[in-house]
């Protein structure tokens, strides 16, 4: 299921070599934890949108109750 929502990054945690886990504060769903694959690589399109205290429009993909950031 795809979800497009505006959110504020209130927490970021580095995970493995190039991934990041972010906690988003959204108006519709409240607090959401989401995985951002390859967000720490130099040429990543998610790098700027997933930094701490960034307000952005997120496209999230839900699978088995877990969210993954598609675009920011």
N, CA, C and O atoms as a Tripos MOL2 file, in Angstrom:
@<TRIPOS>MOLECULE
protein
  288   287    72     0     0
PROTEIN
NO_CHARGES

@<TRIPOS>ATOM
      1 N           0.8310   -1.1670    0.0000 N.3       1 UNK1
      2 CA          0.0000    0.0000    0.0000 C.3       1 UNK1
      3 C           0.8830    1.2400    0.0000 C.2       1 UNK1
      4 O           1.8010    1.3530    0.8120 O.2       1 UNK1
      5 N           0.6080    2.1620   -0.9030 N.am      2 UNK2
      6 CA          1.3580    3.4020   -0.9870 C.3       2 UNK2
      7 C           0.6560    4.4910   -0.1970 C.2       2 UNK2
      8 O          -0.5730    4.5600   -0.1750 O.2       2 UNK2
      9 N           1.4360    5.3360    0.4470 N.am      3 UNK3
     10 CA          0.9240    6.4280    1.2580 C.3       3 UNK3
     11 C           1.7600    7.6580    0.9560 C.2       3 UNK3
     12 O           2.9870    7.6050    1.0340 O.2       3 UNK3
     13 N           1.1130    8.7700    0.6100 N.am      4 UNK4
     14 CA          1.8060   10.0380    0.3950 C.3       4 UNK4
     15 C           1.3450   10.9860    1.4800 C.2       4 UNK4
     16 O           0.1510   11.2560    1.6130 O.2       4 UNK4
     17 N           2.3020   11.4980    2.2660 N.am      5 UNK5
     18 CA          1.9670   12.3600    3.3930 C.3       5 UNK5
     19 C           3.0930   13.3540    3.6500 C.2       5 UNK5
     20 O           4.2520   13.1030    3.3180 O.2       5 UNK5
     21 N           2.7330   14.4770    4.2400 N.am      6 UNK6
     22 CA          3.7400   15.4310    4.6860 C.3       6 UNK6
     23 C           4.1850   15.0280    6.0800 C.2       6 UNK6
     24 O           3.3820   14.5820    6.9000 O.2       6 UNK6
     25 N           5.4830   15.1940    6.3360 N.am      7 UNK7
     26 CA          5.9880   14.7970    7.6400 C.3       7 UNK7
     27 C           7.2380   15.5520    8.0300 C.2       7 UNK7
     28 O           7.9060   16.1640    7.1960 O.2       7 UNK7
     29 N           7.5400   15.4970    9.3100 N.am      8 UNK8
     30 CA          8.7240   16.1160    9.8850 C.3       8 UNK8
     31 C           9.5990   15.0150   10.4620 C.2       8 UNK8
     32 O           9.1230   14.1780   11.2290 O.2       8 UNK8
     33 N          10.8710   15.0140   10.0990 N.am      9 UNK9
     34 CA         11.8060   14.0140   10.6150 C.3       9 UNK9
     35 C          12.1940   14.4300   12.0280 C.2       9 UNK9
     36 O          12.8400   15.4600   12.2230 O.2       9 UNK9
     37 N          11.8000   13.6260   13.0140 N.am     10 UNK10
     38 CA         12.1040   13.9690   14.4000 C.3      10 UNK10
     39 C          13.2210   13.1000   14.9840 C.2      10 UNK10
     40 O          13.7210   13.3780   16.0740 O.2      10 UNK10
     41 N          13.6100   12.0480   14.2560 N.am     11 UNK11
     42 CA         14.7150   11.2020   14.7060 C.3      11 UNK11
     43 C          15.3060   10.4780   13.5170 C.2      11 UNK11
     44 O          14.5720   10.0190   12.6420 O.2      11 UNK11
     45 N          16.6240   10.3680   13.4740 N.am     12 UNK12
     46 CA         17.2980    9.5970   12.4370 C.3      12 UNK12
     47 C          18.3520    8.7100   13.0790 C.2      12 UNK12
     48 O          19.0770    9.1370   13.9770 O.2      12 UNK12
     49 N          18.4270    7.4850   12.6160 N.am     13 UNK13
     50 CA         19.3840    6.5230   13.1350 C.3      13 UNK13
     51 C          20.0600    5.8470   11.9610 C.2      13 UNK13
     52 O          19.3950    5.3220   11.0680 O.2      13 UNK13
     53 N          21.3920    5.8620   11.9630 N.am     14 UNK14
     54 CA         22.1360    5.1800   10.9140 C.3      14 UNK14
     55 C          22.0330    3.6780   11.1210 C.2      14 UNK14
     56 O          22.1060    3.1810   12.2450 O.2      14 UNK14
     57 N          21.8600    2.9620   10.0080 N.am     15 UNK15
     58 CA         21.6510    1.5220   10.0620 C.3      15 UNK15
     59 C          22.4820    0.8820    8.9640 C.2      15 UNK15
     60 O          22.4110    1.2870    7.8030 O.2      15 UNK15
     61 N          23.2630   -0.1090    9.3290 N.am     16 UNK16
     62 CA         24.1690   -0.8060    8.4170 C.3      16 UNK16
     63 C          25.1150    0.1940    7.7520 C.2      16 UNK16
     64 O          25.4600    1.2080    8.3580 O.2      16 UNK16
     65 N          25.5390   -0.0760    6.5170 N.am     17 UNK17
     66 CA         26.5210    0.7830    5.8520 C.3      17 UNK17
     67 C          25.9080    2.0210    5.2220 C.2      17 UNK17
     68 O          26.4910    3.1010    5.3070 O.2      17 UNK17
     69 N          24.7510    1.8930    4.5950 N.am     18 UNK18
     70 CA         24.2180    3.0300    3.8450 C.3      18 UNK18
     71 C          22.7400    3.3040    4.0950 C.2      18 UNK18
     72 O          22.1550    4.1610    3.4310 O.2      18 UNK18
     73 N          22.1330    2.6030    5.0260 N.am     19 UNK19
     74 CA         20.7070    2.7940    5.2890 C.3      19 UNK19
     75 C          20.4970    3.7340    6.4700 C.2      19 UNK19
     76 O          21.4230    4.0340    7.2240 O.2      19 UNK19
     77 N          19.2600    4.1890    6.6100 N.am     20 UNK20
     78 CA         18.8940    5.0800    7.7010 C.3      20 UNK20
     79 C          17.4640    4.7490    8.1150 C.2      20 UNK20
     80 O          16.6150    4.4740    7.2670 O.2      20 UNK20
     81 N          17.2030    4.7760    9.4090 N.am     21 UNK21
     82 CA         15.8500    4.6180    9.9340 C.3      21 UNK21
     83 C          15.4290    5.9800   10.4720 C.2      21 UNK21
     84 O          16.1260    6.5720   11.2960 O.2      21 UNK21
     85 N          14.2820    6.4750   10.0010 N.am     22 UNK22
     86 CA         13.7990    7.7820   10.4270 C.3      22 UNK22
     87 C          12.4640    7.6230   11.1470 C.2      22 UNK22
     88 O          11.6930    6.7050   10.8660 O.2      22 UNK22
     89 N          12.2110    8.5300   12.0750 N.am     23 UNK23
     90 CA         10.9200    8.6210   12.7320 C.3      23 UNK23
     91 C          10.2690    9.8950   12.2400 C.2      23 UNK23
     92 O          10.8260   10.9840   12.3790 O.2      23 UNK23
     93 N           9.0800    9.7530   11.6600 N.am     24 UNK24
     94 CA          8.3660   10.8740   11.0600 C.3      24 UNK24
     95 C           7.1680   11.2410   11.9220 C.2      24 UNK24
     96 O           6.5020   10.3700   12.4810 O.2      24 UNK24
     97 N           6.9040   12.5260   12.0220 N.am     25 UNK25
     98 CA          5.7100   13.0200   12.6820 C.3      25 UNK25
     99 C           4.7780   13.5140   11.5860 C.2      25 UNK25
    100 O           5.0560   14.5210   10.9360 O.2      25 UNK25
    101 N           3.6610   12.8000   11.3790 N.am     26 UNK26
    102 CA          2.7220   13.1330   10.3110 C.3      26 UNK26
    103 C           1.3920   13.5690   10.8990 C.2      26 UNK26
    104 O           1.0640   13.2570   12.0440 O.2      26 UNK26
    105 N           0.6420   14.2920   10.0950 N.am     27 UNK27
    106 CA         -0.6560   14.7670   10.5520 C.3      27 UNK27
    107 C          -1.6970   13.6570   10.5400 C.2      27 UNK27
    108 O          -2.5040   13.5570   11.4640 O.2      27 UNK27
    109 N          -1.6890   12.8240    9.5080 N.am     28 UNK28
    110 CA         -2.7080   11.7810    9.3630 C.3      28 UNK28
    111 C          -2.4580   10.5600   10.2400 C.2      28 UNK28
    112 O          -3.3880   10.0390   10.8560 O.2      28 UNK28
    113 N          -1.2140   10.1010   10.3010 N.am     29 UNK29
    114 CA         -0.8920    8.8320   10.9780 C.3      29 UNK29
    115 C          -0.1520    8.9950   12.2980 C.2      29 UNK29
    116 O           0.0980    8.0050   12.9850 O.2      29 UNK29
    117 N           0.2000   10.2120   12.6630 N.am     30 UNK30
    118 CA          0.9560   10.3950   13.9040 C.3      30 UNK30
    119 C           2.4250   10.0740   13.6910 C.2      30 UNK30
    120 O           3.0180   10.4810   12.6910 O.2      30 UNK30
    121 N           3.0120    9.3440   14.6320 N.am     31 UNK31
    122 CA          4.4280    9.0030   14.5620 C.3      31 UNK31
    123 C           4.6150    7.7020   13.7840 C.2      31 UNK31
    124 O           3.9700    6.6930   14.0720 O.2      31 UNK31
    125 N           5.5100    7.7420   12.7920 N.am     32 UNK32
    126 CA          5.7850    6.5850   11.9380 C.3      32 UNK32
    127 C           7.2890    6.3610   11.9010 C.2      32 UNK32
    128 O           8.0590    7.3110   11.7600 O.2      32 UNK32
    129 N           7.7030    5.1280   12.0260 N.am     33 UNK33
    130 CA          9.0970    4.7590   11.8350 C.3      33 UNK33
    131 C           9.2280    4.1350   10.4530 C.2      33 UNK33
    132 O           8.4380    3.2660   10.0830 O.2      33 UNK33
    133 N          10.2290    4.5790    9.6880 N.am     34 UNK34
    134 CA         10.3730    4.1060    8.3140 C.3      34 UNK34
    135 C          11.8400    3.8530    7.9890 C.2      34 UNK34
    136 O          12.7300    4.5190    8.5180 O.2      34 UNK34
    137 N          12.0750    2.8990    7.1270 N.am     35 UNK35
    138 CA         13.3980    2.5460    6.6550 C.3      35 UNK35
    139 C          13.6860    3.3110    5.3640 C.2      35 UNK35
    140 O          12.8190    3.4210    4.4970 O.2      35 UNK35
    141 N          14.8980    3.8370    5.2390 N.am     36 UNK36
    142 CA         15.3250    4.5410    4.0280 C.3      36 UNK36
    143 C          16.5500    3.8240    3.4860 C.2      36 UNK36
    144 O          17.6470    3.9520    4.0300 O.2      36 UNK36
    145 N          16.3600    3.0870    2.4370 N.am     37 UNK37
    146 CA         17.4630    2.3160    1.8700 C.3      37 UNK37
    147 C          18.4010    3.2200    1.0800 C.2      37 UNK37
    148 O          17.9500    4.0380    0.2780 O.2      37 UNK37
    149 N          19.7040    3.0750    1.3060 N.am     38 UNK38
    150 CA         20.7730    3.8070    0.6210 C.3      38 UNK38
    151 C          20.6860    5.3150    0.8230 C.2      38 UNK38
    152 O          21.1150    6.0690   -0.0500 O.2      38 UNK38
    153 N          20.1440    5.7740    1.9440 N.am     39 UNK39
    154 CA         19.9650    7.2070    2.1910 C.3      39 UNK39
    155 C          21.2730    7.9150    2.5530 C.2      39 UNK39
    156 O          21.3350    9.1420    2.4930 O.2      39 UNK39
    157 N          22.3000    7.1850    2.9200 N.am     40 UNK40
    158 CA         23.5540    7.8210    3.3290 C.3      40 UNK40
    159 C          24.5990    7.8130    2.2350 C.2      40 UNK40
    160 O          25.7070    8.3010    2.4550 O.2      40 UNK40
    161 N          24.2930    7.2840    1.0740 N.am     41 UNK41
    162 CA         25.2470    7.3070   -0.0300 C.3      41 UNK41
    163 C          25.3590    8.7180   -0.5850 C.2      41 UNK41
    164 O          24.4310    9.5160   -0.4520 O.2      41 UNK41
    165 N          26.4750    9.0230   -1.1980 N.am     42 UNK42
    166 CA         26.7410   10.3760   -1.6830 C.3      42 UNK42
    167 C          25.7840   10.8690   -2.7370 C.2      42 UNK42
    168 O          25.4680   12.0590   -2.7580 O.2      42 UNK42
    169 N          25.3100   10.0140   -3.6100 N.am     43 UNK43
    170 CA         24.4420   10.4430   -4.7080 C.3      43 UNK43
    171 C          22.9810   10.0350   -4.4940 C.2      43 UNK43
    172 O          22.2280    9.9010   -5.4580 O.2      43 UNK43
    173 N          22.5840    9.8390   -3.2460 N.am     44 UNK44
    174 CA         21.2250    9.3800   -2.9610 C.3      44 UNK44
    175 C          20.2110   10.5080   -3.0970 C.2      44 UNK44
    176 O          20.4810   11.6430   -2.7050 O.2      44 UNK44
    177 N          19.0550   10.1960   -3.6490 N.am     45 UNK45
    178 CA         17.9890   11.1860   -3.7720 C.3      45 UNK45
    179 C          17.2280   11.3550   -2.4620 C.2      45 UNK45
    180 O          16.4180   12.2740   -2.3400 O.2      45 UNK45
    181 N          17.4690   10.4900   -1.4840 N.am     46 UNK46
    182 CA         16.8170   10.5720   -0.1760 C.3      46 UNK46
    183 C          17.6810   11.2630    0.8720 C.2      46 UNK46
    184 O          17.2220   11.4900    1.9910 O.2      46 UNK46
    185 N          18.9060   11.5970    0.5360 N.am     47 UNK47
    186 CA         19.8490   12.1140    1.5290 C.3      47 UNK47
    187 C          19.3650   13.4160    2.1590 C.2      47 UNK47
    188 O          19.3800   13.5330    3.3850 O.2      47 UNK47
    189 N          18.9450   14.3780    1.3850 N.am     48 UNK48
    190 CA         18.5260   15.6760    1.9170 C.3      48 UNK48
    191 C          17.1550   15.5990    2.5910 C.2      48 UNK48
    192 O          16.9200   16.2820    3.5870 O.2      48 UNK48
    193 N          16.2690   14.7930    2.0700 N.am     49 UNK49
    194 CA         14.9090   14.7220    2.5900 C.3      49 UNK49
    195 C          14.7480   13.9520    3.8690 C.2      49 UNK49
    196 O          13.6850   14.0060    4.4870 O.2      49 UNK49
    197 N          15.7840   13.2250    4.2930 N.am     50 UNK50
    198 CA         15.6700   12.4070    5.4960 C.3      50 UNK50
    199 C          16.5980   12.8690    6.6060 C.2      50 UNK50
    200 O          16.8750   12.0990    7.5250 O.2      50 UNK50
    201 N          17.0840   14.0980    6.5500 N.am     51 UNK51
    202 CA         17.9180   14.6340    7.6180 C.3      51 UNK51
    203 C          17.0300   15.1400    8.7540 C.2      51 UNK51
    204 O          15.8390   15.3860    8.5640 O.2      51 UNK51
    205 N          17.6170   15.2880    9.9110 N.am     52 UNK52
    206 CA         16.9040   15.6840   11.1110 C.3      52 UNK52
    207 C          16.2300   17.0460   10.9450 C.2      52 UNK52
    208 O          16.8310   17.9790   10.4140 O.2      52 UNK52
    209 N          14.9770   17.1570   11.4020 N.am     53 UNK53
    210 CA         14.1460   18.3620   11.3750 C.3      53 UNK53
    211 C          13.8590   18.8750    9.9610 C.2      53 UNK53
    212 O          13.7120   20.0790    9.7500 O.2      53 UNK53
    213 N          13.7820   17.9710    9.0130 N.am     54 UNK54
    214 CA         13.4120   18.3150    7.6500 C.3      54 UNK54
    215 C          11.9260   18.0460    7.4540 C.2      54 UNK54
    216 O          11.4380   16.9550    7.7490 O.2      54 UNK54
    217 N          11.2120   19.0520    6.9540 N.am     55 UNK55
    218 CA          9.8000   18.8980    6.6290 C.3      55 UNK55
    219 C           9.7070   18.6130    5.1420 C.2      55 UNK55
    220 O          10.2160   19.3840    4.3290 O.2      55 UNK55
    221 N           9.0650   17.5210    4.7800 N.am     56 UNK56
    222 CA          9.0350   17.0970    3.3890 C.3      56 UNK56
    223 C           7.7640   16.3080    3.1110 C.2      56 UNK56
    224 O           7.0440   15.9200    4.0310 O.2      56 UNK56
    225 N           7.5030   16.0790    1.8390 N.am     57 UNK57
    226 CA          6.4050   15.2060    1.4470 C.3      57 UNK57
    227 C           7.0030   13.8370    1.1430 C.2      57 UNK57
    228 O           7.8680   13.7020    0.2780 O.2      57 UNK57
    229 N           6.5360   12.8390    1.8590 N.am     58 UNK58
    230 CA          7.0940   11.4990    1.7630 C.3      58 UNK58
    231 C           6.1310   10.5720    1.0450 C.2      58 UNK58
    232 O           4.9200   10.6140    1.2630 O.2      58 UNK58
    233 N           6.6850    9.7450    0.1970 N.am     59 UNK59
    234 CA          5.9400    8.6570   -0.4150 C.3      59 UNK59
    235 C           6.4210    7.3790    0.2610 C.2      59 UNK59
    236 O           7.5720    6.9720    0.0990 O.2      59 UNK59
    237 N           5.5290    6.7540    1.0190 N.am     60 UNK60
    238 CA          5.8780    5.5830    1.8110 C.3      60 UNK60
    239 C           5.2180    4.3470    1.2380 C.2      60 UNK60
    240 O           4.1090    4.4030    0.7070 O.2      60 UNK60
    241 N           5.9090    3.2450    1.3520 N.am     61 UNK61
    242 CA          5.3880    1.9530    0.9270 C.3      61 UNK61
    243 C           5.2610    1.0820    2.1780 C.2      61 UNK61
    244 O           6.2320    0.9130    2.9170 O.2      61 UNK61
    245 N           4.0870    0.5360    2.4140 N.am     62 UNK62
    246 CA          3.8490   -0.3020    3.5900 C.3      62 UNK62
    247 C           3.8080   -1.7650    3.2000 C.2      62 UNK62
    248 O           3.1540   -2.1510    2.2310 O.2      62 UNK62
    249 N           4.5120   -2.5650    3.9670 N.am     63 UNK63
    250 CA          4.4940   -4.0100    3.7530 C.3      63 UNK63
    251 C           4.6370   -4.6910    5.1070 C.2      63 UNK63
    252 O           5.6160   -4.4690    5.8190 O.2      63 UNK63
    253 N           3.6790   -5.5030    5.4530 N.am     64 UNK64
    254 CA          3.6600   -6.2400    6.7200 C.3      64 UNK64
    255 C           3.7610   -5.3060    7.9330 C.2      64 UNK64
    256 O           4.4070   -5.6440    8.9250 O.2      64 UNK64
    257 N           3.1330   -4.1510    7.8530 N.am     65 UNK65
    258 CA          3.1230   -3.2190    8.9640 C.3      65 UNK65
    259 C           4.3750   -2.3820    9.1050 C.2      65 UNK65
    260 O           4.4880   -1.6180   10.0640 O.2      65 UNK65
    261 N           5.3200   -2.4980    8.1850 N.am     66 UNK66
    262 CA          6.5650   -1.7130    8.2200 C.3      66 UNK66
    263 C           6.5940   -0.8010    7.0070 C.2      66 UNK66
    264 O           6.1440   -1.1680    5.9220 O.2      66 UNK66
    265 N           7.1340    0.4020    7.2120 N.am     67 UNK67
    266 CA          7.1700    1.4030    6.1480 C.3      67 UNK67
    267 C           8.5720    1.5470    5.5700 C.2      67 UNK67
    268 O           9.5720    1.4070    6.2730 O.2      67 UNK67
    269 N           8.6180    1.8300    4.2790 N.am     68 UNK68
    270 CA          9.8490    2.1340    3.5750 C.3      68 UNK68
    271 C           9.6470    3.4180    2.7900 C.2      68 UNK68
    272 O           8.6400    3.5760    2.1000 O.2      68 UNK68
    273 N          10.6040    4.3380    2.8930 N.am     69 UNK69
    274 CA         10.5080    5.6040    2.1700 C.3      69 UNK69
    275 C          10.8670    5.3630    0.7140 C.2      69 UNK69
    276 O          11.9360    4.8340    0.4080 O.2      69 UNK69
    277 N           9.9690    5.7530   -0.1810 N.am     70 UNK70
    278 CA         10.1870    5.6320   -1.6150 C.3      70 UNK70
    279 C          10.8080    6.9170   -2.1650 C.2      70 UNK70
    280 O          11.8390    6.8750   -2.8350 O.2      70 UNK70
    281 N          10.1790    8.0500   -1.8800 N.am     71 UNK71
    282 CA         10.7090    9.3530   -2.2880 C.3      71 UNK71
    283 C          10.4660   10.3520   -1.1620 C.2      71 UNK71
    284 O           9.5870   10.1700   -0.3200 O.2      71 UNK71
    285 N          11.2640   11.4030   -1.1730 N.am     72 UNK72
    286 CA         11.1040   12.4850   -0.1890 C.3      72 UNK72
    287 C          11.3630   13.8090   -0.8840 C.2      72 UNK72
    288 O          11.2860   14.8620   -0.2520 O.2      72 UNK72
@<TRIPOS>BOND
     1     1     2 1
     2     2     3 1
     3     3     4 2
     4     3     5 am
     5     5     6 1
     6     6     7 1
     7     7     8 2
     8     7     9 am
     9     9    10 1
    10    10    11 1
    11    11    12 2
    12    11    13 am
    13    13    14 1
    14    14    15 1
    15    15    16 2
    16    15    17 am
    17    17    18 1
    18    18    19 1
    19    19    20 2
    20    19    21 am
    21    21    22 1
    22    22    23 1
    23    23    24 2
    24    23    25 am
    25    25    26 1
    26    26    27 1
    27    27    28 2
    28    27    29 am
    29    29    30 1
    30    30    31 1
    31    31    32 2
    32    31    33 am
    33    33    34 1
    34    34    35 1
    35    35    36 2
    36    35    37 am
    37    37    38 1
    38    38    39 1
    39    39    40 2
    40    39    41 am
    41    41    42 1
    42    42    43 1
    43    43    44 2
    44    43    45 am
    45    45    46 1
    46    46    47 1
    47    47    48 2
    48    47    49 am
    49    49    50 1
    50    50    51 1
    51    51    52 2
    52    51    53 am
    53    53    54 1
    54    54    55 1
    55    55    56 2
    56    55    57 am
    57    57    58 1
    58    58    59 1
    59    59    60 2
    60    59    61 am
    61    61    62 1
    62    62    63 1
    63    63    64 2
    64    63    65 am
    65    65    66 1
    66    66    67 1
    67    67    68 2
    68    67    69 am
    69    69    70 1
    70    70    71 1
    71    71    72 2
    72    71    73 am
    73    73    74 1
    74    74    75 1
    75    75    76 2
    76    75    77 am
    77    77    78 1
    78    78    79 1
    79    79    80 2
    80    79    81 am
    81    81    82 1
    82    82    83 1
    83    83    84 2
    84    83    85 am
    85    85    86 1
    86    86    87 1
    87    87    88 2
    88    87    89 am
    89    89    90 1
    90    90    91 1
    91    91    92 2
    92    91    93 am
    93    93    94 1
    94    94    95 1
    95    95    96 2
    96    95    97 am
    97    97    98 1
    98    98    99 1
    99    99   100 2
   100    99   101 am
   101   101   102 1
   102   102   103 1
   103   103   104 2
   104   103   105 am
   105   105   106 1
   106   106   107 1
   107   107   108 2
   108   107   109 am
   109   109   110 1
   110   110   111 1
   111   111   112 2
   112   111   113 am
   113   113   114 1
   114   114   115 1
   115   115   116 2
   116   115   117 am
   117   117   118 1
   118   118   119 1
   119   119   120 2
   120   119   121 am
   121   121   122 1
   122   122   123 1
   123   123   124 2
   124   123   125 am
   125   125   126 1
   126   126   127 1
   127   127   128 2
   128   127   129 am
   129   129   130 1
   130   130   131 1
   131   131   132 2
   132   131   133 am
   133   133   134 1
   134   134   135 1
   135   135   136 2
   136   135   137 am
   137   137   138 1
   138   138   139 1
   139   139   140 2
   140   139   141 am
   141   141   142 1
   142   142   143 1
   143   143   144 2
   144   143   145 am
   145   145   146 1
   146   146   147 1
   147   147   148 2
   148   147   149 am
   149   149   150 1
   150   150   151 1
   151   151   152 2
   152   151   153 am
   153   153   154 1
   154   154   155 1
   155   155   156 2
   156   155   157 am
   157   157   158 1
   158   158   159 1
   159   159   160 2
   160   159   161 am
   161   161   162 1
   162   162   163 1
   163   163   164 2
   164   163   165 am
   165   165   166 1
   166   166   167 1
   167   167   168 2
   168   167   169 am
   169   169   170 1
   170   170   171 1
   171   171   172 2
   172   171   173 am
   173   173   174 1
   174   174   175 1
   175   175   176 2
   176   175   177 am
   177   177   178 1
   178   178   179 1
   179   179   180 2
   180   179   181 am
   181   181   182 1
   182   182   183 1
   183   183   184 2
   184   183   185 am
   185   185   186 1
   186   186   187 1
   187   187   188 2
   188   187   189 am
   189   189   190 1
   190   190   191 1
   191   191   192 2
   192   191   193 am
   193   193   194 1
   194   194   195 1
   195   195   196 2
   196   195   197 am
   197   197   198 1
   198   198   199 1
   199   199   200 2
   200   199   201 am
   201   201   202 1
   202   202   203 1
   203   203   204 2
   204   203   205 am
   205   205   206 1
   206   206   207 1
   207   207   208 2
   208   207   209 am
   209   209   210 1
   210   210   211 1
   211   211   212 2
   212   211   213 am
   213   213   214 1
   214   214   215 1
   215   215   216 2
   216   215   217 am
   217   217   218 1
   218   218   219 1
   219   219   220 2
   220   219   221 am
   221   221   222 1
   222   222   223 1
   223   223   224 2
   224   223   225 am
   225   225   226 1
   226   226   227 1
   227   227   228 2
   228   227   229 am
   229   229   230 1
   230   230   231 1
   231   231   232 2
   232   231   233 am
   233   233   234 1
   234   234   235 1
   235   235   236 2
   236   235   237 am
   237   237   238 1
   238   238   239 1
   239   239   240 2
   240   239   241 am
   241   241   242 1
   242   242   243 1
   243   243   244 2
   244   243   245 am
   245   245   246 1
   246   246   247 1
   247   247   248 2
   248   247   249 am
   249   249   250 1
   250   250   251 1
   251   251   252 2
   252   251   253 am
   253   253   254 1
   254   254   255 1
   255   255   256 2
   256   255   257 am
   257   257   258 1
   258   258   259 1
   259   259   260 2
   260   259   261 am
   261   261   262 1
   262   262   263 1
   263   263   264 2
   264   263   265 am
   265   265   266 1
   266   266   267 1
   267   267   268 2
   268   267   269 am
   269   269   270 1
   270   270   271 1
   271   271   272 2
   272   271   273 am
   273   273   274 1
   274   274   275 1
   275   275   276 2
   276   275   277 am
   277   277   278 1
   278   278   279 1
   279   279   280 2
   280   279   281 am
   281   281   282 1
   282   282   283 1
   283   283   284 2
   284   283   285 am
   285   285   286 1
   286   286   287 1
   287   287   288 2
@<TRIPOS>SUBSTRUCTURE
     1 UNK1         2 RESIDUE 1 A UNK
     2 UNK2         6 RESIDUE 1 A UNK
     3 UNK3        10 RESIDUE 1 A UNK
     4 UNK4        14 RESIDUE 1 A UNK
     5 UNK5        18 RESIDUE 1 A UNK
     6 UNK6        22 RESIDUE 1 A UNK
     7 UNK7        26 RESIDUE 1 A UNK
     8 UNK8        30 RESIDUE 1 A UNK
     9 UNK9        34 RESIDUE 1 A UNK
    10 UNK10       38 RESIDUE 1 A UNK
    11 UNK11       42 RESIDUE 1 A UNK
    12 UNK12       46 RESIDUE 1 A UNK
    13 UNK13       50 RESIDUE 1 A UNK
    14 UNK14       54 RESIDUE 1 A UNK
    15 UNK15       58 RESIDUE 1 A UNK
    16 UNK16       62 RESIDUE 1 A UNK
    17 UNK17       66 RESIDUE 1 A UNK
    18 UNK18       70 RESIDUE 1 A UNK
    19 UNK19       74 RESIDUE 1 A UNK
    20 UNK20       78 RESIDUE 1 A UNK
    21 UNK21       82 RESIDUE 1 A UNK
    22 UNK22       86 RESIDUE 1 A UNK
    23 UNK23       90 RESIDUE 1 A UNK
    24 UNK24       94 RESIDUE 1 A UNK
    25 UNK25       98 RESIDUE 1 A UNK
    26 UNK26      102 RESIDUE 1 A UNK
    27 UNK27      106 RESIDUE 1 A UNK
    28 UNK28      110 RESIDUE 1 A UNK
    29 UNK29      114 RESIDUE 1 A UNK
    30 UNK30      118 RESIDUE 1 A UNK
    31 UNK31      122 RESIDUE 1 A UNK
    32 UNK32      126 RESIDUE 1 A UNK
    33 UNK33      130 RESIDUE 1 A UNK
    34 UNK34      134 RESIDUE 1 A UNK
    35 UNK35      138 RESIDUE 1 A UNK
    36 UNK36      142 RESIDUE 1 A UNK
    37 UNK37      146 RESIDUE 1 A UNK
    38 UNK38      150 RESIDUE 1 A UNK
    39 UNK39      154 RESIDUE 1 A UNK
    40 UNK40      158 RESIDUE 1 A UNK
    41 UNK41      162 RESIDUE 1 A UNK
    42 UNK42      166 RESIDUE 1 A UNK
    43 UNK43      170 RESIDUE 1 A UNK
    44 UNK44      174 RESIDUE 1 A UNK
    45 UNK45      178 RESIDUE 1 A UNK
    46 UNK46      182 RESIDUE 1 A UNK
    47 UNK47      186 RESIDUE 1 A UNK
    48 UNK48      190 RESIDUE 1 A UNK
    49 UNK49      194 RESIDUE 1 A UNK
    50 UNK50      198 RESIDUE 1 A UNK
    51 UNK51      202 RESIDUE 1 A UNK
    52 UNK52      206 RESIDUE 1 A UNK
    53 UNK53      210 RESIDUE 1 A UNK
    54 UNK54      214 RESIDUE 1 A UNK
    55 UNK55      218 RESIDUE 1 A UNK
    56 UNK56      222 RESIDUE 1 A UNK
    57 UNK57      226 RESIDUE 1 A UNK
    58 UNK58      230 RESIDUE 1 A UNK
    59 UNK59      234 RESIDUE 1 A UNK
    60 UNK60      238 RESIDUE 1 A UNK
    61 UNK61      242 RESIDUE 1 A UNK
    62 UNK62      246 RESIDUE 1 A UNK
    63 UNK63      250 RESIDUE 1 A UNK
    64 UNK64      254 RESIDUE 1 A UNK
    65 UNK65      258 RESIDUE 1 A UNK
    66 UNK66      262 RESIDUE 1 A UNK
    67 UNK67      266 RESIDUE 1 A UNK
    68 UNK68      270 RESIDUE 1 A UNK
    69 UNK69      274 RESIDUE 1 A UNK
    70 UNK70      278 RESIDUE 1 A UNK
    71 UNK71      282 RESIDUE 1 A UNK
    72 UNK72      286 RESIDUE 1 A UNK
